[in-house]
Amino acid sequence: MQIKLIGKRIFEYQDAFVAFIDVLGFKSLMNSEKHDAIGVYFGIIDQIRTEGADDKGLNIISISDSLVFTLEKREGHELQQLSQLCEKVRHPKGNC
């Protein structure tokens, strides 16, 4: 972890993996009459947030039709964990 002072602000940097996911078709999903599909999508995001609450190294930011996952580098398996999270979003009904 690095700490830098820039002007009057202190910035703390840490090693982490980042995944940016652009959800293609999000607008049509929102406008669709298939409310189950959007419910499944948000249910998966909530599930990932709940599971990630146990691992303090996981952060999730949702911005409109995009998701940003960050996972602190700790044990060496983070890239695989991040890949599995992305697969959960990609294939919501699959067992990832």
C-alpha positions as CSV (number, residue, x, y, z in Angstrom):
1,M,0.0,0.0,0.0
2,Q,1.3,3.4,-0.9
3,I,0.2,6.8,0.6
4,K,0.8,10.0,-1.3
5,L,0.2,13.6,-0.4
6,I,-1.0,15.7,-3.3
7,G,-1.8,19.2,-2.4
8,K,-3.8,19.0,0.8
9,R,-5.3,15.5,0.0
10,I,-3.9,12.2,1.0
11,F,-4.4,9.3,-1.4
12,E,-4.0,5.7,-0.4
13,Y,-3.1,3.2,-3.1
14,Q,-3.3,-0.6,-2.9
15,D,-2.7,-3.5,-5.2
16,A,-6.0,-4.7,-6.6
17,F,-7.6,-6.3,-9.6
18,V,-10.3,-4.4,-11.4
19,A,-13.1,-5.6,-13.8
20,F,-15.3,-3.2,-15.7
21,I,-18.4,-4.8,-17.1
22,D,-20.6,-3.1,-19.6
23,V,-24.0,-4.8,-19.6
24,L,-25.0,-5.0,-23.3
25,G,-28.7,-4.7,-23.9
26,F,-29.4,-3.2,-20.5
27,K,-31.6,-0.5,-21.9
28,S,-33.8,-3.0,-23.8
29,L,-33.8,-5.2,-20.7
30,M,-35.2,-2.2,-18.6
31,N,-37.8,-1.4,-21.3
32,S,-38.8,-5.0,-21.8
33,E,-42.0,-6.5,-20.4
34,K,-39.9,-9.3,-19.0
35,H,-39.6,-8.0,-15.5
36,D,-38.2,-11.4,-14.4
37,A,-35.0,-10.9,-16.4
38,I,-34.2,-7.5,-14.7
39,G,-35.1,-9.0,-11.4
40,V,-32.6,-11.9,-12.0
41,Y,-29.9,-9.4,-13.0
42,F,-30.3,-7.3,-9.8
43,G,-30.7,-10.4,-7.7
44,I,-27.3,-11.7,-8.9
45,I,-25.7,-8.3,-8.1
46,D,-27.3,-8.4,-4.6
47,Q,-26.1,-12.0,-4.1
48,I,-22.5,-11.0,-5.1
49,R,-22.6,-8.0,-2.7
50,T,-23.8,-10.2,0.1
51,E,-21.2,-12.9,-0.5
52,G,-18.6,-10.2,-0.9
53,A,-19.5,-8.7,2.5
54,D,-17.6,-11.6,4.1
55,D,-14.5,-10.7,2.0
56,K,-13.6,-7.1,2.8
57,G,-11.4,-7.0,-0.2
58,L,-14.3,-6.9,-2.7
59,N,-16.0,-3.6,-3.8
60,I,-18.8,-3.3,-6.3
61,I,-19.9,-0.1,-8.0
62,S,-22.9,-0.1,-10.3
63,I,-23.2,2.9,-12.6
64,S,-26.2,2.8,-15.0
65,D,-25.5,-0.2,-17.3
66,S,-22.0,-0.9,-16.0
67,L,-20.4,-2.7,-13.1
68,V,-17.0,-2.1,-11.6
69,F,-15.5,-4.9,-9.4
70,T,-12.3,-4.3,-7.4
71,L,-10.7,-7.1,-5.4
72,E,-7.7,-6.4,-3.2
73,K,-4.6,-8.5,-4.0
74,R,-4.1,-10.7,-1.0
75,E,-3.8,-14.5,-1.4
76,G,-2.9,-15.0,-5.1
77,H,-6.3,-16.3,-6.2
78,E,-8.0,-13.0,-6.8
79,L,-7.9,-13.1,-10.6
80,Q,-9.7,-16.4,-10.6
81,Q,-12.2,-15.1,-8.1
82,L,-12.8,-12.0,-10.2
83,S,-13.3,-14.1,-13.3
84,Q,-15.9,-16.2,-11.4
85,L,-17.8,-13.0,-10.4
86,C,-17.9,-11.9,-14.0
87,E,-19.2,-15.3,-15.0
88,K,-22.0,-15.0,-12.4
89,V,-23.1,-11.8,-14.1
90,R,-22.7,-13.2,-17.6
91,H,-24.5,-16.5,-16.9
92,P,-26.9,-15.7,-14.0
93,K,-28.5,-19.2,-14.0
94,G,-25.3,-21.0,-14.3
95,N,-23.3,-22.5,-11.4
96,C,-20.1,-20.5,-11.3
